[in-house]
Amino acid sequence: MDSACGYAAYSLADATSAVLTVEYKINLVAPAITTVKARGYVLKRGNTLTVCRAEAVSTGEERERLFAAMTATIMEIRNSDVTA
């Protein structure tokens, strides 16, 4: 789910930027039974910080079943912010 949030934030970042998770919270709501899939969404993009949400579902049953949810704050690190 961290990767799903990171890629969601990265999809809106500048091409030369990197992203870094600075905070997250995970809610486990059910046991995962079979194959797992995570999806990430951007809730709000700011100048430096982006708030994202991810959902993890079990996909091996007749229908997808939510078993975990995550909210994360992702920081965009612009190329000019990095020093050698």
Secondary structure, DSSP 8 states (H G I E B T S, - for coil): -HHHHHHHHHTTS-TT-EEEEEEEEEEE-S---S-EEEEEEEEEE-SSEEEEEEEEEE-SSSS-EEEEEEEEEEEEE-GGG---
